[in-house]
Amino acid sequence: MALTDTAIRNAKPRPKPYKLSDSLGLFVLVQPSGGKLWRLKYRIDGREKKLGFGSYPEVSLIEARKKRDKARELLAADKDPSREKQQAKHRAMASAANTFGEIALEFIDKRRREGLSTSTADKSKYYISRMGPVIARLPIAEINAPDLLAVLRRIEAKGNYETAGRVLQLAGRVFRYAVATARLGSDPSRDLRGALTAPQRKHYGAIVEAKRAGELLRAIDGYEGQLITRLAMQLAPHVFVRPGEKRGGSANLDSALSGVSA
């Protein structure tokens, strides 16, 4: 005879565990401590096995029967409910460990091993940090396009349109890395193309007329400030490198000269 809530609720503990059977293999195991545990007895591949569904009353009679029916559907498809439950648990644990923040750091470390400079790696970490701690702690498989867009809109609201674009670009690379390493099905950032405000390009002052180039060179020759600055300015027209590269070259030169003098 099928169980009732009243029968389960009134079941008293005994010196040894005993069963209260429901139907189709479902039963309650009443413990000497008074605990009442849901169990499903089933057979697969000629072996008898048991599957737990939690305890009563946390799991009600109706809920336990629904869990039983789902397990029987798996059995009908030649799947072991216990094995499926274990695999689902492992997938959930793996998903919780694979947060966006952890995978982003892993991706940056990979790029560093491939030759990414320290300054660029630090800048990448900065852009990732702009996404905030909530996104960083989320399993990457749970992040969708609206989640990402909400983060980018907050950056845009401060007028940082270029930063928002760079954050989206880097986030997309992290998502694609997660796809490539079998931890994500698809890249949610691809659905956000065209969603952000394009920043207005700012053009810096430049000499575009040939005759004015001579004026610049004469001005450089007339500079009477610090020696290192004057030398750097005189070198600039010959090498056409960025200021940062010039500074790096100067530092290397200073080291070399120090070594020679030593």
C-alpha positions as CSV (number, residue, x, y, z in Angstrom):
1,M,0.0,0.0,0.0
2,A,1.3,3.5,-0.9
3,L,2.6,5.7,1.9
4,T,0.9,8.8,3.3
5,D,2.3,11.8,5.0
6,T,0.5,10.9,8.2
7,A,2.1,7.4,8.2
8,I,5.6,8.8,7.7
9,R,5.2,11.5,10.2
10,N,3.9,9.1,12.9
11,A,6.6,6.5,12.3
12,K,8.5,5.9,15.5
13,P,12.2,4.9,15.8
14,R,13.1,1.4,16.7
15,P,16.3,-0.2,18.0
16,K,17.2,-1.1,14.4
17,P,16.5,0.7,11.1
18,Y,13.3,-0.4,9.3
19,K,11.6,0.4,6.0
20,L,8.3,2.0,5.1
21,S,7.6,1.0,1.5
22,D,5.8,3.3,-0.9
23,S,5.6,2.0,-4.5
24,L,7.9,1.2,-7.5
25,G,10.9,0.7,-5.2
26,L,10.6,3.9,-3.2
27,F,10.7,3.6,0.6
28,V,11.6,5.5,3.8
29,L,14.4,4.2,6.0
30,V,13.5,5.0,9.6
31,Q,16.7,5.3,11.7
32,P,17.1,4.6,15.4
33,S,18.0,8.2,15.8
34,G,14.6,9.2,14.4
35,G,15.8,10.4,11.0
36,K,13.8,9.3,8.0
37,L,15.7,8.9,4.7
38,W,14.3,8.5,1.3
39,R,15.7,5.5,-0.7
40,L,14.9,4.0,-4.1
41,K,15.7,0.4,-4.7
42,Y,16.3,-0.6,-8.4
43,R,18.1,-3.1,-10.5
44,I,20.5,-2.4,-13.4
45,D,22.8,-4.9,-15.3
46,G,21.5,-7.6,-13.0
47,R,22.6,-5.8,-9.8
48,E,20.4,-4.4,-7.1
49,K,21.3,-0.8,-6.2
50,K,19.9,2.0,-4.0
51,L,19.7,5.7,-4.6
52,G,19.2,8.4,-1.9
53,F,16.7,11.3,-2.3
54,G,17.4,13.2,1.0
55,S,15.5,13.1,4.2
56,Y,11.8,13.6,5.2
57,P,10.3,16.2,5.8
58,E,12.9,18.3,3.9
59,V,12.0,16.2,0.9
60,S,8.2,15.7,0.9
61,L,6.4,12.6,-0.3
62,I,5.4,14.3,-3.5
63,E,8.9,15.4,-4.2
64,A,10.3,12.0,-3.5
65,R,7.9,10.4,-5.9
66,K,8.9,12.9,-8.6
67,K,12.6,12.0,-8.1
68,R,11.6,8.3,-8.3
69,D,9.9,8.9,-11.6
70,K,12.9,10.7,-13.0
71,A,15.2,7.9,-12.0
72,R,12.9,5.4,-13.6
73,E,13.0,7.4,-16.8
74,L,16.8,7.1,-16.8
75,L,16.5,3.4,-16.2
76,A,14.2,3.1,-19.2
77,A,16.9,4.7,-21.2
78,D,19.5,2.2,-19.9
79,K,21.2,4.8,-17.7
80,D,22.2,4.2,-14.1
81,P,20.5,6.9,-11.9
82,S,23.3,6.7,-9.2
83,R,26.0,7.2,-11.9
84,E,24.1,10.1,-13.4
85,K,23.7,11.7,-10.0
86,Q,27.4,11.4,-9.3
87,Q,28.4,12.8,-12.7
88,A,26.0,15.8,-12.2
89,K,27.7,16.4,-8.8
90,H,31.2,16.3,-10.4
91,R,30.0,18.7,-13.2
92,A,28.6,21.1,-10.6
93,M,31.9,21.1,-8.6
94,A,33.9,21.6,-11.8
95,S,31.7,24.5,-12.8
96,A,32.0,26.1,-9.4
97,A,35.8,25.9,-9.7
98,N,35.9,27.3,-13.2
99,T,35.0,30.9,-12.3
100,F,35.5,33.7,-14.8
101,G,38.2,35.3,-12.6
102,E,40.2,32.1,-12.3
103,I,40.1,31.4,-16.0
104,A,41.0,35.0,-16.9
105,L,44.1,34.8,-14.7
106,E,44.9,31.4,-16.3
107,F,44.6,32.9,-19.8
108,I,46.8,35.9,-18.9
109,D,49.5,33.6,-17.4
110,K,49.4,31.5,-20.6
111,R,49.9,34.7,-22.7
112,R,52.7,35.7,-20.4
113,R,54.5,32.4,-21.1
114,E,54.0,33.1,-24.8
115,G,55.9,36.4,-24.5
116,L,53.3,38.9,-23.3
117,S,55.1,41.8,-21.6
118,T,54.6,42.5,-17.9
119,S,53.1,45.9,-18.5
120,T,50.5,44.4,-21.0
121,A,49.7,41.6,-18.6
122,D,49.1,44.1,-15.8
123,K,46.9,46.1,-18.1
124,S,44.9,43.0,-18.9
125,K,44.4,42.3,-15.2
126,Y,43.2,45.9,-14.8
127,Y,40.6,45.5,-17.5
128,I,39.4,42.2,-16.0
129,S,39.1,43.9,-12.6
130,R,36.8,46.5,-14.1
131,M,34.2,43.8,-14.6
132,G,33.9,43.6,-10.8
133,P,34.0,40.9,-8.1
134,V,30.6,39.5,-8.8
135,I,31.4,38.4,-12.4
136,A,34.8,37.2,-11.3
137,R,33.3,34.8,-8.8
138,L,30.6,33.4,-11.2
139,P,31.2,30.0,-12.9
140,I,32.1,31.0,-16.4
141,A,29.4,28.7,-17.8
142,E,26.7,30.6,-16.0
143,I,27.6,34.0,-17.5
144,N,25.4,35.1,-20.3
145,A,25.3,38.2,-22.7
146,P,22.9,40.2,-20.5
147,D,25.2,39.7,-17.4
148,L,28.2,41.0,-19.5
149,L,26.2,43.9,-21.0
150,A,25.2,45.1,-17.5
151,V,28.8,45.3,-16.5
152,L,29.8,47.2,-19.6
153,R,26.9,49.6,-19.3
154,R,28.2,50.6,-15.8
155,I,31.6,51.4,-17.3
156,E,29.9,53.3,-20.1
157,A,27.8,55.3,-17.7
158,K,31.0,56.9,-16.4
159,G,31.9,58.0,-20.0
160,N,34.6,55.4,-20.3
161,Y,33.6,54.2,-23.8
162,E,37.0,53.1,-24.9
163,T,37.6,51.2,-21.6
164,A,34.2,49.4,-22.1
165,G,35.3,48.3,-25.6
166,R,38.6,47.0,-24.3
167,V,37.0,45.1,-21.5
168,L,34.6,43.5,-23.9
169,Q,37.4,42.6,-26.3
170,L,39.5,41.0,-23.5
171,A,36.5,39.2,-22.0
172,G,35.8,37.7,-25.4
173,R,39.3,36.3,-25.6
174,V,38.8,34.8,-22.1
175,F,35.5,33.2,-23.1
176,R,37.0,31.8,-26.3
177,Y,39.9,30.4,-24.3
178,A,37.4,28.7,-22.0
179,V,35.6,27.2,-25.1
180,A,39.0,26.0,-26.5
181,T,39.8,24.3,-23.2
182,A,36.3,22.6,-23.0
183,R,34.9,24.5,-20.1
184,L,32.4,26.6,-22.0
185,G,30.0,25.8,-24.8
186,S,30.0,29.2,-26.6
187,D,31.3,32.7,-26.2
188,P,28.5,35.0,-24.9
189,S,30.4,38.2,-25.9
190,R,29.8,37.5,-29.6
191,D,26.2,38.5,-29.2
192,L,27.2,42.0,-28.0
193,R,28.8,43.2,-31.2
194,G,27.5,46.7,-31.9
195,A,25.9,47.1,-28.5
196,L,28.5,49.5,-27.1
197,T,28.9,53.2,-27.8
198,A,31.9,53.7,-30.2
199,P,34.3,56.2,-28.6
200,Q,35.1,59.4,-30.5
201,R,38.6,59.3,-31.8
202,K,40.9,62.0,-30.5
203,H,43.6,63.1,-32.8
204,Y,46.8,64.5,-31.2
205,G,48.6,67.5,-32.6
206,A,51.0,66.7,-35.5
207,I,53.0,68.4,-38.2
208,V,51.5,67.5,-41.5
209,E,53.2,70.1,-43.7
210,A,56.7,69.4,-45.0
211,K,58.0,73.0,-44.5
212,R,57.1,73.0,-40.8
213,A,59.3,69.9,-40.2
214,G,62.3,72.2,-40.4
215,E,60.8,74.5,-37.8
216,L,60.5,71.5,-35.4
217,L,64.1,70.4,-36.0
218,R,65.4,74.0,-35.3
219,A,63.3,74.2,-32.2
220,I,64.8,70.9,-31.0
221,D,68.4,72.2,-31.7
222,G,67.6,75.3,-29.7
223,Y,66.3,73.4,-26.6
224,E,68.5,74.1,-23.6
225,G,66.9,72.0,-20.9
226,Q,68.1,68.8,-19.3
227,L,70.8,66.9,-21.3
228,I,69.0,63.6,-21.4
229,T,65.8,65.2,-22.7
230,R,67.8,67.2,-25.3
231,L,69.5,64.0,-26.5
232,A,66.2,62.1,-26.6
233,M,64.6,64.9,-28.7
234,Q,67.6,65.0,-31.1
235,L,67.4,61.2,-31.5
236,A,63.7,61.1,-32.2
237,P,63.8,62.3,-35.9
238,H,66.3,59.5,-36.7
239,V,64.5,56.5,-35.2
240,F,60.8,57.4,-35.0
241,V,60.0,55.2,-32.0
242,R,57.4,55.6,-29.3
243,P,58.4,57.6,-26.2
244,G,58.1,54.5,-24.0
245,E,60.4,52.5,-26.3
246,K,62.9,55.4,-26.3
247,R,62.9,55.5,-22.5
248,G,63.5,51.7,-22.5
249,G,66.4,52.2,-24.9
250,S,67.8,54.9,-22.7
251,A,67.6,52.7,-19.6
252,N,69.4,49.8,-21.5
253,L,72.0,52.3,-22.7
254,D,72.6,53.6,-19.1
255,S,73.1,50.0,-17.9
256,A,75.5,49.2,-20.7
257,L,77.5,52.4,-20.0
258,S,77.6,51.6,-16.3
259,G,78.9,48.2,-17.0
260,V,81.7,49.7,-19.2
261,S,82.7,52.3,-16.7
262,A,82.8,49.6,-14.0
